[in-house]
Every structure is written in C-alpha cells, then in structure tokens.
C-alpha cells in the first residue's frame, strides 16, 4: 500500500533525506536510488512511497515518486458530434511503446564487469600460489582484508544514516588498495553506498587497476627477469 508524505529534509551532498507522513509516527528515510522523478527531490515536495522496516533502524521509503496533482477543469467543453459514417471506420489504436529497462541495463554492465574482474583477480592468486609466488596462507589474509573492508563500508553507511562520525574516504581507498577492493565492490552493490559520488568512484577504480596490475606484475616477473 502506497503512502503519502512530504520531504522535510534533503541533503544533496549525501544523496539522502527524510519524509514526514501522517500515516507514520517517525520520519521515513529514503535514498536518491529509491527516488524516481524528472528533478532531484527538495524540501516541501509532496511524494508517494512504499514503506518498509529493516531491522531496528526505523522506517525506510522505497519507490518514492512525486505526488501527482489531479487538475480538474472549471467547465467541460462539449464534444463535437461525430457523423454516423465515422462509426464505420475502424478506430486507430495509439502505438504502445514498450518500456526500455535502461536502469537495469546500466546496473548489469558494472555488475558483470565487477564480477568478471573479481574472478580474474582470484585466478591470479591461484596461479601465483601454484607457481610458488605466494604461500597458501595468504588466502586467509585476503579473506580477512575483504571482510574488514565490507565492515568499514557498513559502518560508514550506518554513520551516514544516523549522522554520526563517518569513516574517512582515504581509509576506504587504502583498504581497497591492499586487496580489499572486491569486498568494497560487494558493499557498494549490497548497501547501495558510495555509488553516486563520481570522484570517489574514480579513485576506487584506480585502486582496482593498481591492485590487479601489481598482482599480475609480481606473478609474471620471473618470466621477464629470467
């Protein structure tokens, strides 16, 4: 069941805000990813939404859309009478446009790109271990680094929602650079965090390229050195 409310707070830098509705006691959190409209949301904007509850963090709004106001004409214009012979002609049906899932295509491209890079990165580790360039125990360190990176993203996401102390972006990039970029990628996809800030995304993909290039160079170095 969709509810109605008004945007009472919107932070364009953090891309989230809150909606106040008479149908819910507390203000409802929503993210830019959950908003669909021709213009960004602003304070005082009437909206409709679907409310969900995740854990104990309070209500959250999904499928947020600007409320459409129905404008009624003060008077109705009389319709022109159609000649009887016009009824004999077949009515032309308006062409129906099939909706193009552009948003899904945009999400699938980075999804498959990220999964492909992670698979290639894991293959490099296995090849390096098979060639004796790394010990088997290093896989444990790789798993712990990625779990730690995911946890840091989760803490930063929770801090953004509750307006507490945030995790510095340099620390997130450092974790990605030392091998935690797959954990950062999964955190971005699952938590919907750090996905709209372009400078952050640029630095993140730089850490992915630097990490993968360094790993590949270390494995291939004996072949060039010999």
C-alpha positions in Angstrom: 0.0 0.0 0.0 1.5 3.3 -1.0 1.6 6.2 1.4 1.7 9.9 1.0 4.0 12.4 2.7 6.2 15.4 2.3 10.0 15.7 2.0 11.1 17.5 5.2 14.8 17.2 4.7 17.1 16.6 1.8 20.9 16.5 1.7 22.1 16.7 -1.9 25.8 16.1 -0.9 24.9 12.8 0.8 22.1 11.9 -1.5 19.5 11.1 1.1 16.7 12.7 3.1 13.6 12.1 5.2 9.8 12.1 4.5 7.2 13.0 7.1 3.8 11.3 6.7 0.6 11.4 8.8 0.4 7.6 8.4 3.8 7.0 10.2 4.9 8.4 13.6 8.6 8.7 12.8 10.2 10.4 9.8 11.0 7.9 7.0 14.5 7.7 5.5 15.0 7.5 1.7 18.0 7.5 -0.7 18.4 9.0 -4.1 18.5 5.5 -5.6 14.9 5.0 -4.4 13.6 8.2 -5.9 12.2 8.5 -9.5 11.4 11.9 -10.9 12.5 14.4 -13.5 14.1 16.7 -10.9 16.0 15.9 -7.7 13.9 15.9 -4.5 13.7 19.1 -2.5 12.2 20.0 0.9 8.4 20.5 0.8 7.9 18.2 -2.2 4.8 16.0 -1.8 5.6 12.4 -2.6 4.1 8.9 -2.5 6.1 5.9 -1.4 6.2 2.3 -0.1 7.3 1.9 3.5 9.5 -0.9 4.8 11.2 -1.7 8.0 14.7 -3.2 8.1 16.0 -4.4 11.5 15.7 -1.7 14.2 16.9 1.2 12.1 13.4 2.7 11.6 11.2 3.0 8.6 12.6 3.4 5.1 10.8 4.5 1.9 11.1 2.8 -1.5 9.8 3.7 -4.9 9.5 7.3 -3.9 7.7 9.4 -6.6 6.5 13.0 -6.7 2.8 13.2 -5.9 0.7 13.9 -9.0 -2.0 16.5 -8.5 -5.2 16.0 -10.5 -6.3 19.3 -12.0 -10.0 19.5 -12.8 -11.2 21.8 -15.5 -13.7 24.5 -14.3 -16.0 23.6 -17.1 -16.2 20.8 -19.7 -16.0 21.6 -23.4 -18.9 20.0 -25.3 -17.7 17.2 -27.5 -18.3 17.6 -31.2 -20.8 15.1 -32.6 -19.4 12.5 -34.9 -21.2 11.8 -38.1 -22.8 8.4 -38.4 -20.5 7.3 -41.2 -17.5 7.9 -39.0 -18.5 4.9 -36.8 -18.0 2.7 -39.8 -14.3 3.5 -40.0 -12.0 1.4 -37.7 -10.5 3.3 -34.8 -6.8 3.7 -34.8 -5.2 2.5 -31.7 -2.3 4.6 -30.3 1.0 2.9 -30.7 2.2 1.3 -27.5 5.8 1.9 -26.6 7.4 -1.0 -24.8 9.3 0.4 -21.8 13.1 0.1 -22.1 14.7 -1.1 -19.0 17.6 1.4 -19.2 18.3 1.4 -15.4 18.6 -2.4 -15.5 21.0 -2.3 -18.4 23.1 0.3 -16.6 23.2 -1.9 -13.5 24.0 -5.1 -15.4 27.1 -3.6 -17.1 29.0 -2.7 -13.9 27.6 -5.9 -12.3 29.1 -8.2 -14.9 32.3 -6.1 -15.1 32.8 -6.2 -11.4 32.2 -10.0 -11.2 34.5 -10.6 -14.1 37.3 -8.6 -12.6 36.9 -10.4 -9.2 37.0 -13.8 -11.0 40.2 -12.7 -12.9 41.7 -11.4 -9.6 41.0 -14.7 -7.8 42.5 -16.6 -10.8 45.7 -14.6 -10.5 46.0 -15.5 -6.8 45.5 -19.2 -7.6 48.1 -19.1 -10.4 50.5 -17.2 -8.2 50.1 -19.8 -5.4 50.5 -22.7 -8.0 53.8 -21.1 -9.3 55.1 -20.7 -5.7 54.9 -16.9 -5.7 52.6 -16.9 -2.7 52.1 -19.3 0.2 48.6 -20.8 0.7 48.2 -19.0 4.0 47.9 -15.7 2.1 44.3 -16.6 1.1 43.3 -16.3 4.8 44.7 -12.7 4.9 42.9 -11.9 1.6 39.6 -13.0 3.0 40.1 -11.1 6.3 41.0 -7.9 4.5 37.9 -8.1 2.3 35.6 -8.8 5.3 37.2 -5.9 7.1 36.6 -3.7 4.1 33.0 -4.7 3.9 32.6 -3.9 7.6 34.1 -0.5 7.2 31.6 0.3 4.4 28.8 -0.9 6.5 29.9 1.3 9.4 30.2 4.3 7.2 26.7 3.6 5.7 25.2 3.4 9.2 27.0 6.6 10.2 25.6 8.4 7.2 22.0 7.4 8.1 22.4 8.2 11.8 24.5 11.3 11.2 27.4 10.1 13.4 31.2 10.2 12.7 31.9 9.0 9.2 34.8 6.8 8.1 37.4 8.8 6.1 37.4 8.0 2.4 41.2 7.7 2.3 40.8 4.8 4.7 38.3 3.1 2.5 40.6 3.6 -0.5 43.6 2.2 1.4 41.7 -1.0 2.3 40.8 -1.4 -1.4 44.3 -0.8 -2.5 45.8 -3.5 -0.2 43.5 -6.1 -1.7 40.1 -5.3 -0.2 38.5 -3.9 -3.4 36.3 -7.0 -4.0 34.8 -6.5 -0.5 34.3 -2.8 -1.3 32.6 -3.7 -4.6 30.2 -6.1 -2.9 29.5 -3.4 -0.2 28.7 -0.8 -2.8 26.3 -3.2 -4.6 24.6 -4.6 -1.5 24.5 -1.5 0.7 24.0 1.0 -2.2 26.7 3.1 -0.6 29.3 5.3 -2.4 27.8 4.6 -5.8 26.8 8.1 -6.9 29.8 10.2 -5.9 31.9 10.3 -9.1 35.3 11.4 -7.5 35.1 8.5 -5.1 34.2 6.1 -7.9 37.1 7.3 -9.9 39.6 6.7 -7.1 38.1 3.4 -6.3 38.5 2.0 -9.9 42.1 3.4 -9.8 42.7 1.1 -6.7 41.3 -1.8 -8.7 43.5 -1.2 -11.6 46.6 -0.6 -9.5 45.9 -3.7 -7.3 45.3 -6.0 -10.3 48.3 -4.7 -12.3 50.7 -5.1 -9.3 49.5 -8.7 -8.7 49.9 -9.6 -12.4 53.3 -8.0 -12.5 54.5 -9.9 -9.4 53.4 -13.2 -10.9 54.9 -12.6 -14.3 58.2 -11.0 -13.0 60.3 -14.2 -13.0 59.5 -14.8 -16.7 60.8 -11.4 -17.7 63.7 -11.4 -15.2 64.9 -14.8 -16.4 
